[in-house]
Amino acid sequence: MAGLDQNTPTPTGITLHRASRILEISFDDGSTFRLPFEFLRVYSPSAEVRGHGPGQEVLQQGKRDVDILGLEPVGNYAVKPAFSDGHDSGLYSWDYLYDIGRRHEALWQEYLARLTREDGSRDPADVPPPPPEGGCGHHH
């Protein structure tokens, strides 16, 4: 995950479209992806979303209105968005962004299917608040 695949295209431009909540990212191979903030938030590569192994992904709900407040470059290989719901631990490497950009449609359908399956909702109002002392199951 850390290293960059030599074959991964490099971004030539990243634009946050705040009004439409779209992150537009162009790569030097000519492809451009328009990824909704909600999609990026739901597919955050951070441990608290991905879980600690396959099948442990935490279903993200109620993110329909999530906003990206800022985008922080990390080295020359990733960006770290700060989401309006307080989530800011996701490191989106270029290869990760390229990958989810390419598979955007399929991933989104997968997410919607999972919401349906687990009786989840994209609307914040429908989502119960998280239990206090959240985190990803570590005991302090």
Secondary structure as the mmCIF struct_conf table of DSSP 4:
data_model
#
loop_
_struct_conf.conf_type_id
_struct_conf.id
_struct_conf.beg_label_comp_id
_struct_conf.beg_label_asym_id
_struct_conf.beg_label_seq_id
_struct_conf.end_label_comp_id
_struct_conf.end_label_asym_id
_struct_conf.end_label_seq_id
BEND BEND1 GLY A 3 GLY A 3
HELX_LH_PP_P HELX_LH_PP_P1 LEU A 4 ASP A 5
TURN_TY1_P TURN_TY1_P1 GLN A 6 ASN A 7
BEND BEND2 THR A 8 THR A 8
HELX_LH_PP_P HELX_LH_PP_P2 PRO A 9 THR A 10
STRN STRN1 PRO A 11 HIS A 17
TURN_TY1_P TURN_TY1_P2 ARG A 18 ARG A 21
STRN STRN2 ILE A 22 PHE A 27
TURN_TY1_P TURN_TY1_P3 ASP A 28 ASP A 29
BEND BEND3 GLY A 30 GLY A 30
STRN STRN3 THR A 32 PRO A 36
HELX_RH_AL_P HELX_RH_AL_P1 PHE A 37 VAL A 42
TURN_TY1_P TURN_TY1_P4 TYR A 43 TYR A 43
BEND BEND4 SER A 46 SER A 46
HELX_RH_AL_P HELX_RH_AL_P2 ALA A 47 ARG A 50
TURN_TY1_P TURN_TY1_P5 GLY A 51 HIS A 52
BEND BEND5 GLY A 53 GLY A 53
TURN_TY1_P TURN_TY1_P6 PRO A 54 GLY A 55
HELX_LH_PP_P HELX_LH_PP_P3 GLU A 57 GLN A 60
BEND BEND6 GLY A 62 GLY A 62
TURN_TY1_P TURN_TY1_P7 ARG A 64 ASP A 65
STRN STRN4 ILE A 68 VAL A 74
TURN_TY1_P TURN_TY1_P8 GLY A 75 TYR A 77
STRN STRN5 ALA A 78 PHE A 83
TURN_TY1_P TURN_TY1_P9 SER A 84 ASP A 85
BEND BEND7 GLY A 86 GLY A 86
STRN STRN6 TYR A 92 SER A 93
HELX_RH_AL_P HELX_RH_AL_P3 TRP A 94 ARG A 102
TURN_TY1_P TURN_TY1_P10 ARG A 103 ARG A 103
HELX_RH_AL_P HELX_RH_AL_P4 HIS A 104 ARG A 117
TURN_TY1_P TURN_TY1_P11 GLU A 118 ASP A 119
BEND BEND8 ARG A 122 ASP A 123
HELX_RH_3T_P HELX_RH_3T_P1 PRO A 124 ASP A 126
BEND BEND9 VAL A 127 VAL A 127
HELX_LH_PP_P HELX_LH_PP_P4 PRO A 128 PRO A 131
BEND BEND10 PRO A 132 GLU A 133
BEND BEND11 GLY A 135 GLY A 137
#
